[in-house]
């Protein structure tokens, strides 16, 4: 049975009925004379791709003379972030492990319980618990019907989280959480990267949320992670959204003044970070 808050979120965010349950036809606008119905309630897909340390985190560690941690053999979960945020016991849809070359493949992931997005989650000592969005219903208005391949999943080492926390500032985090949290992990956060069609970071971009009262929670770290502003992205193209440290929230975010970037589903919950890449069009660039 669906969680009532999940049904409400689907209604509020305007998802098509197929994104919240039921059977659907194959892709619209094509000849369906010889096609069969696609039963999303019983469809399972494979999610595969490559996991690695977040690029800016790797550069920061290298600049400090520290080694980049390996992900070889570590566990990885496929989950619905919204379901996790509301403490749904069935939020994890599949599990796998990361190979020595960083690749992973998780089969038999059921799509019937995907409401807004699908993410690969990573939680191990030395890293912040984080989820990387690998599928967003905003692009299709429905749940995935085919395997997800070439997904990019990012791990956030604890030293990088600590650098982000310092860049935003403990005082700001405490203010945004009514003194419930002093770090981004405690508050819950979104780490976003804005890139162009080639995958290069975009400088001078501003994030717009569909809930205006949350706009003051967005920060843009400086390239050296010693400070941050609330003006626009730096050369890294990064932004950080600071959650309240309380109940999970869902919203959409977009890029100010650009129609090339679709508004994306996002959410935040205490104790973890959501990693999101914003790119023009509907297909992610190949390079990070």
Buried (B, 14 or more C-beta within 10 A) or exposed (E): EBBEBBBEBBEEBEBBEBBBBEEBEEEEEEEEEEEEEBEBEEBEBBBBBBBBBBBBBBBBBEEEEEEBBEBEEBEBBBBBBBBBBBEBEEBBBBEBBBBEEBEBBBEEBBBBBBBBBBBBBBBBEEBBBBBBBBBBBBBBEBBBBEEBEEBBBBBBBBBBBBBBBBBBBEEBBBEBBEEBBBBBBBBBBBBBBBBBEEBEBBEEBBBBBEEEEBBEBBBBBBEEBEEBEEEBBBEBBBBBBBBBBBEBBBBBBBBEEBEEBBBBBBBBBBBBBBBBBBBBEEEBBEEB
